[in-house]
Amino acid sequence: MRLVFLCILVLAGLSCHCRAWAEDAVTVVLSEDGGVYAEFASQLGLALGQAGGARPPLRVVTLNSLKDEPTGRGSQGQLLVAVGTPAMTAMARKPPNVPVLNVLVPRASFRSLARSSPRTQDSKLFSAVFFDQPWARQLSLIRNAVPGRRVGILLGKDSADLSATLLTAAREAQMVASIEMVADEADLLPALKRLLPNTDALLAVPDATIYNRSNIATILLTSYRAKVPLFGFSPSYVKAGALAAVYSQPAQIALQVAEIIQNLPASGSLPAPQSPRYFSVNVNPQVRMSLELSMDDEAQLLQKLKQGPEGTP
């Protein structure tokens, strides 16, 4: 009799779980169609399908098509996933009736928005999975790739408040950080020339006022002439001429987001903003040879990073 009673309880629990998920709905808002945004949405659908259990309904829309269309009534189980900075900014203007999880957004942009918008003050309703890696992980890549311990960093108006955090992270990694502030585009080259003579590596920080299509060639060429390797934050920077980058692919971010969705409590409260859990390493072999650096290959570097600070979750 007791066994029958326990079975009834288990079946009742499973039934409640399924009904709860049946009411859940996830709306993915893409900043624009195509590219990494669309790839993330596709991979999120796959990850949710492979996670086990009932999959919540997944709706994908672009920011332009959304317009004034309602994105949910604030009922329990509703979730918005804003993909990219434009989508994050738009969702910050929405009434705080539906939780918003922002993905593929820079840490600096999220924090800047959080300071300026009341909607974003509660991380249980407005949180993020950043696309940029934790500083300890990035500095670990530099330590394992080049012999020097002096890292140079350019900061602009969108990243200026990261200065103290970066200095602390470098000190904890037993490195010395030199930081130059870039007030405007005209100040970029002078700041770079002041920084490079006392630097063994240049760490790129996601800040559109510095690292953009107009400036990247200048930064790469100037640092290359000074024989100071640039460490980027995406494979596109490595392809353009950076020595290496640790980054997360859309599929890796999607896996992390799927895990968050699958583990949301009944209240729908989001976890605190977080860095990527899963990551990859990319190295430019031509730059390595040109700078005459003896360093591990991508697989070896990745393994060392997984064993270091901010390694495998």
N, C-alpha and C positions, 0 to 999 in steps of 0.2 A: 504493500500500500504506500509506504514511504517513497519507494522507487517511482511509482506512478505519479505521486505528487511532485517529485523533483522534476520528472520529465515534463509535466504540465507547466511548471515554472519556466523551464528552459525554453519550451516552445512558445510560451507567452512572451518571453524576452525577445526571441528571434522575431516574432510577429510584430512587436512594437518597434524593433529596430528597422524592419523593412518599411513599415508605414511612415516612420520618421524620414527615411531617405526618399520615399516616394514623394514627399511634400517638398523636398529640397530642390532648388533651382539655381544654377550658376550662369550668369551672363558675363561673357568675355567681351570687353570693349577694346577694340584695336585702335591705336592711334591712326593707323592707315592700313589699307589692305596690302597684302603681299609682304615679301621680305621676311625678316626674323620674327615680326609680329604674327604673321599668318603661320609661320613654322611653329611658333610656340603654341598657338591655339590647336593646331593639328596634333602636336605631341602631347598636349594636355589631355585631349580626348583619348588618345591611346593609353596614356598613363592611368587615367581613371578607369578605363576598361580593363586594365591588367591588374588593378589594385585589389580586386576581390570585393565581394559584397555588392550591394545594389549601387549602380552608378547614378548620380544625380543628373537630371536633364541639363544638357549643356547647350547654351545658345550663344552664337558668335555674331557680333555686329561691329561695324566700323564707327568711328566717332562721327564722321560726316553723315552716315545714314541714321544715326541715333537721333540727332537734333532734339526736338521736344518730346520725343517718344518716352513714355514712362519706363523706368528701369526696375520697377518692382514696387510693391505696396508696403514694404517693410515687414511683411509677415515672417514668422520664424522660418529659418532655413534658406532665406534669400541671400545671395552673395554676388557682389560685383567683382570681377577681376579686371582691373585697368592695366592695359599693356602699353608701356611707353609713357614718357613724360607728358605729351599733350593729353592723353587720355586721363592720366592722373590729375592734371590741372583742372580738366573739365569736371571730373567726378568730385573734386574738392568743393565745387560750387553747388553740388546737389544737396538737397535736404538730408540730414543725418539719420535717415530711416532705414538704410540698408548698409551693412558692412562692406567696405571696399578694401580689397587686397591688391596693392600695386606691384607690378613686376616689370623687369627690364627697365628700371629707373635708377639713376645715380643716387648714391647716398646724400650727396650735397644738395641735389634738387629737392629730394623728399624733405630734408630738414629745413631748407629754406621755405618751402611751402607750409610746413608745419608751424613755422613761426608766424606766418602771415594770415593763416586761415583758421578761424575758430572750428570749422568742420573737422580739422585734422588733429585736434588736440588729444583725442582719446584713441590710443593705439588699439583698443579692443574693437573699434569701429573703422579705423583708417590705419592700415598697417602696410608693410612692404616686404618684398624679397628683392634686395638690391642686386644690380648686375655687377657692380664692382666688388672686387674681392676684399676680404679683411686685410688690413695693413700688415699684420704678422705674416700672412701667407705670401704677400707680394715681396716683403723684405726677405723672407726665407728663400724665395726664388733668386733674388739678387745675390744673397750670401752663397748660394750653391752654384751660381753661374760665373761670378767674377771674383778675383782674389781681393780686391779692395773693399773697404768697409765704409767709404764715404758716399753717401747718396744725396743727390741734388734734386730739389722739388720746386717747380714753379706753381704758384697759386694765384688765382684771379679773384674777381669779386664774388663768384659763386662758390668758391672753395676756401676763402680766406679764413673762415672760422675753424678749419681743419688743422691749422698750424700747430696748436698745442698738442692735439691728438697724435699728429705725425711725429713730432719731436719725442713724445713719450714712447711711441711704438718703436722708433729707431733705437732709442736708448735700451729698451727691453730686448731688442734683437742684437744688442752689442754693436750697434752701428752709429755713425755720426751723420745727422741730417743737416743740410744747409738749405734754407728756404729763401726764395726771392719772390717778392710780390710783383705782379704785373698789373699795373693800373689800367692800361689800355693797350691797343694793338701796337702803337708806336713804342711802347716801353718793352715789348717782348724781346727784341734782339739785344738791347743793352742789358736786360736782366739775365738773359741766357749767357751772355759773354762774361758777366760778373760771376755767374754760378759755376761754369764749366771748369775753370782752372783748379778748383779745389774739390773736384768731384770724380769719383770712380764710376758712377752709374747715375743715369737720370731716370727718375720714376715719374711716369705720366699719371696725372690725376684727372679723372673725368670732370672737365670744366670747359664748357663750350666757348668761353671767352679766350681760351688759350689753345686748346687742342681742337681745331676745326680744319676744314678743307683749305682755308686760306693760309693757315699758319704751319701746318704739319710739315710741308716740304722744307721750310726755313729751319724748323726745329731739328729735323732729321739731318739735314746737310750740315748745319753748324755743329751739332754734337758729334757727327761722324768725323768731321775735320779735326775736332779736338780729341778724337779717339776715345770718346765717352759713349758707351752703348746706352741706347734708350730702351727702357722696359715699358711696353705698352699695356693696354687693358683689353685688347681684342685681337683676334687673328688678323684683322685688316691692317692693324698697325705693324704687325710682324711682316706681313706681305709688302708693306710700303717701305720697310727698312729698319724697324725696331729689331733689337737682338732677340727678344723673347717676350712672352706674355703668359700669365696665368689668367684663365677666363672660364666662364661657364657657357656651354652651348645651350640653345633654346630647349633642347630635349632634357638637359640636366636641370634647368630651372623648372621646366614643366613637371618633372618627377617630384621635385621638392614641393611645388604648389599642390600637386595631387595628394601628397602625403599630408599636407596641412588640411586640405578639404576633407579627407577621409577621417581625420582625427579632430575635427571641430567639435566642441562640446555642444550640448543641446541648446545652450544659450546663444550659440553662434559667435561668441567672442573670439576675436582673432588673436593670434600670438603676437608678441612684440616684434617690431621690425628686425629683420635678420639678414645676414650675409648668405651667399650661396653655400650650400653644403657639398655639392658635387662640382668638380672642376677638371679642366684639362690644361696642358702646357703646350705651347707652340714655340719653336725656335727657328730662326732664319739662318740656315747653314752658310749662306754667302757672307752675311755680316759677320758671323763667327769667324770664318776664315780670314776675312779682310782685316779684322781686328786682332788676328792671331791669338785667339782665346782657346785654351784647352779646357773643355767643359763636358759634362755628361750629355747624353742624348735626351730626347723628350721623355722617353719612358723612365729613365733613371731619375731625372729631375722630378717627374710626377710622383714617383715612389717616395722620394725624399720629402717632398712637400706633404704627402699623406701621413708620413711618420712624424712630422714636425708640428709646431703650433698651428691651430686651426686646420688640422689634417682631416682624416676620414671621420665622418660623424658617427 
